[in-house]
Every structure is written in C-alpha cells, then in structure tokens.
Amino acid sequence: MTRFLNSFVAIMALLGTVAIPGEGMAAAQTTYSNTQASAQAQHRAAKRRHRRAVRKTVKRVGIGAAGGAAAGAVIGGGPGAAVGAVAGAGAGAIYDQHEKDKGK
C-alpha cells in the first residue's frame, strides 16, 4: 500500500511541475501559428515564381532550338537540322540569361 501511495505522490508531483498553458501562452501560440502560416505562404509564392522562371527558360530554349532546327534543315538537310537545333538552343539560353539580367 505504501508503494502505491509513494508512486501516486510522485506522479502528482511530476504533474504539478508540468506547465499548463494559460492566458499568456495562448497569445504566443497564436502569433507563432500566424508566423508559420505566413512563412508557408512566402514559401509557396517563391516556389511559384521559381516554377514560372523555369517554364520561361524552357520555352525560350525550346523556341530557339526549334528555330535553329528549321533553319538548319532548310540550309543543310538532316545533319544541318541537328547542328541548327544545338545552335538555336544555345542562342535561346543566352537570350534567356539576357532577359533575366535585364531588370538588374
């Protein structure tokens, strides 16, 4: 019986030392969750901007490659199309970098 009482008293003492959230802590938790939600929204916005930039890059390089392949095919046939596609992709990549640096 004394062992049970000692265990019970020890458990109650431990439970008494655990912090119970009160009025002061509720505001801190609300602020933290709002900050976390804001950080998540900023992360989503940054991810969206990055995705748009990558799509623009792919589009510019692809258009350059298609234009180079068309010009190469007209000028030199099949092998010319391959060379033109590589040259056009390079030109598209250079143009994309130029457009990215334009606002700086």
Summary of the structure (lengths in Angstrom):
residues: 104
radius of gyration: 32.0
end to end distance: 79.1
largest distance: 100.6
contacts: 251
relative contact order: 0.08
helix: 91%
strand: 0%
